[in-house]
Amino acid sequence: MEAVFGPAGNAESFAAAGFRATADAPAWLAQMGLTAYEYQCGRGVRVGTETAQKIGQAARDNGITLSLHAPYFINLSTDDDVQREKNARYVLESCRAAHDMGADRIVVHTGGVGKRSRAQAMENSRDNVRRILEQRDAAGYDDVTICLETMGKINVIGTAEEIMELVALDDRLLPCIDFGHLNARTHGGMCTREDVAALFDLMENTIGMERARVFHSHFSKIEYGKGGEVRHLTFSDTVYGPKFDAVAQETAARGYTPRFICESAGTQAEDAAAMMRCYQEYMKQFSAIDKKV
């Protein structure tokens, strides 16, 4: 198994090249040497079965690994019964779309703390995660892994520790480590290889090596302010970071094989390719060291 790389949704260059249909994306990405794609349902699951199946077939034909981003407005920290039902529906709709296109992972946001205490928000999240897993299995979507995402705003559940605690609840879950989000909510605390190593140690100690080494990931440079995340940037940014170099080095050193999805603002395909080249260079270096040993 190898690490795979690709964009979240379609880059501006995809449309500039004359493409409109997402079913054309896998072949276009394969020509760039990329190996993954994350379909975006952030504003709602609107893809029908026929379209999903076309995207899935194109992905299989071109060696592209698929995942899907569930709606942004899911809030797992709620204790409101109506909202809980909506959350479950959004997740099951995402699972249906993922299943139709052959995507094996969906990414789910955890939601805001609101007026609750952070402890209560976490307790609600634990309960809602368990409920959603039960409903996912009952609906027959046990082939779709739910990935809970670290978040960029401080007033939202989604620190590395919180996500690891939630993912540790059940072996059927994986973390979606968004390095830009973690860097934003810590105001620059995810920039060095030591920062990444500490995060990976936390993963291994809470969910074990087997799941840690195949974690899902989002990466982009992100502007941040007092409350954390402000907006996604491109790799041309020289102010906020983080840089992918530290992530690539530590990932390669540990032999992890995650799925890296780039969320740069408009240049996500090109930046994903840059991430892939960076990672491959470190893999060559560590492979050479192993051969000498």
N, C-alpha and C positions, 0 to 999 in steps of 0.2 A: 504494500500500500504506500502511496506517495502523497505528499501535500498537493492540493490543487488550488488554482488561483483563477479568479474571474471577477466581473463587476456586479454591482447591485443595479439592476435595470440597464437601460440602454444609454450609452455615452452620446454626447453631442455629435461625435464623429460618425456614429452609426446612421443618424438621420442625414448628416451632411454627405454621406456616401450614397444616398438615395433610397435607403431602406426605411420601411414603415412598420412592417409586421414583425412581431417578436419571434415568430417562427423562423425568420431569417437570421436571427442573432447567433445561434449555435455555430453555423458554418462560418460566419464572419469572425467570431471569436476564435474558432479553431485555426483560421488563417493567421491569427496573431500569436498562435502558440498557447492560448489560454485553455483552461480545462474545467472551468466552473462558471455557473451563472445563477444569480438569485433573482427570481421573479418577484416583482413588487406588488403587494396588495395592501400597502400602507393605508390607503384611503377607502378600503373596502374590497371584498372579493367579488370581482366582476367578470372573471374569466369563465367562459362556459366549457363544458366537457369537450366539445369538438375542437375548440381552439387549444385547450390544454393538451389534448392528445397530439395535435400537430406539433406543438412546441416540444413535447416529450420525445416524439419520434425523431425530430431534427436533432435534439440533444444526443440521443442514442447513436444516431448516424455519424455524429461528429465528435464523439467521445467527451461530451460535456456533462459534468455532474451538476444536477439541479437541486436547488433549495428554494424556499419561498418565504417571503416576509409577511407575517400576519398583520392585520390592521393595527395602526398605531394607537387607536383609542381603547384597546384592551386595558383594563385596570384590575390586576389581580389582588390589590390591597383592599378592595371594597368588601363591605359586609352587607350591602344592599342586595336583596334577593332579586330584584328586577335587573340590576346591573350584572349580577352573577349569571343570570340566564343569558343575557346578551353576550357576555364574555365567552361563555361556553359555545354559543352559536357561532361567534366569530372564529373561534379556534376550530370548530368542526367544519365550518365552511372552508377554512384554510387547508385543513387536512384533506377535504374532498378534492380541492383544486390540486394540491400537491400529489395526491394519489392518482388523479387523472393524468398528470403529466410525468409521473414517475419520479417526482422529487421525494427524497427520503428524509428531509428535514424541513421544519418550519421554525422561524424565529419569532419569539413572542416577547413583547415589552411587559414589564412588571407593573408599572403604574405609580401614581403619585401618592404621597403620604396623606396630604390634605390636612384636615383638622384632627386626625387621629394621632396618637403617640406613634413613634416609629416601631415600638414593640408591638402595638396592636396591629399596625399595618403589616408587619411581618407575620404575625399569627394568622391574619386573614389570608395572606398570600399562601402560607403553607396549606391552609384548608382548601383554598380555591385550586391550587395546583393538584392536590389529591383528587378533588372532584372532577377536574377536567381530564385527568388521566383515565379515570373510570369511564367517563363518557366517551372519550376517544376510543378506548378498547371496545366498549359496547357497540359503537358505531362501525366497528370493523376496520379502523384505521391504525392498527398497531404496527403497520409498516412505516409509519411516519413518526420520526423522533421530534419531540418538542425541545427547542433550544431556548433557554431563558437568557435574556441579554443584559449585560452590564450597561448602565445608563449614564448620561452625561450631566444631567441636572442634579444639584445637591438635594432638592426637596422631593426626589423620586427614589423609590426602592430600586437599588441597582448598584451598590458598591460591590467590589469583588467578593468581600466576605459574605454579603447578603445573598448574592447569586450562588455562591458555593454552598451555602447553607440550604438553599431551596433545592438545588440540583442534587444534593446529597440525600434528599428525601427518597429518591427512587432511581434505580439503575436505568430506567427508561428515559431519563432526562439527560441532556447535555448542556454545558454552558456555551453561550455565545459571548466570547470575550471581545468587546469593542475597545481597542486600545486608545483610540481617540477620545471616547467617552470617559474612560478612566483617567486619562491625562487631563481632561477638561474639569472633571469634578474634584480633582486633587490639585488643580492649578499648576500643572507641570510635573506631577509625581509619577509619570509613566514614560520617562525619557531615556533612562539608562539601561544597560544590560542587567545591572543589579536590580533595578525596579522590576524588570521582566522576570528575572530569576526568582524573586520573592513571590511574585504572582503565581508562577508555575509550581513553586514549592507548596503554596497554599492549595492549589488545585490537586496536586498529588496527595496531600495530606488529608483532604476532605472527600474526594471522590475516587481516589485511587489512580494508579498509572494507566490502566486500560482505557478509562474514559478521558483522562487528562490528555493523553497523547493524540487523541482524535477530535479535540475540541473544535467547535465552530468559531469563526472569527469575523468581525468587521474591522476594517482599518481605514482611516482617513485622518488627515490633519484637520483640527477643529479649533476655531476661535472660541475663547472662553472669557467669562467675566466673573463677577462676584458669586453669582448663582450657578456657575458651571458653564455648560455648553451654550454657545450663541449660534454658530452656524458652521457648516462643513466647508472646507477649503479644498484646494488642489495641492499637488506635491510641489508646486512652485512657491508655496508659502515658506518664508524663512523666519517667522516670528513665533508661531504657536506650537507647531509640532503635533504629535511626536514624529520622529523619523522611524522608518521601518527597519533600519539597519540593526538596532538593538534586538528587535523582535526576531528578525531573521537569524541572527547569530545564535541566540539562546535556543530557538526552535531547532535549528540544525544540530547544535551541540548535543541536545537531548534525544535526537532522533524522532521527534514528534512528527506526525503526519496530519496536520489539521487542514481545514477547509478555509482558505483566506478569501473573503469577499471585500472588494474595495468599494468604498462609498464616497469617493471624491466627488466634488460638485462639477459634474459635466465631463470630467476626464477620467472616469472610473475604469474604463477599459485600458487606456494607456498607462495609468498608474498601477493597475493590477499587473500589467506586463513588467513594469519596473520592479514591483515587489517580487515577482517570480524570478527575475534575473538575479536580484540581490540574494534571495534564498538559495538559488542554485549555485551561486558562487561560493557561499559559505559551506554548502554541502560538499562541494569539490574539495575545499580546504580541509574539512574534518575527515573526509574519506582518505585524503592523502596522508593525514596524520595517523589514521588507523592502520593504513598499510605499512607505514614505517615501524609502528609498534609491533 
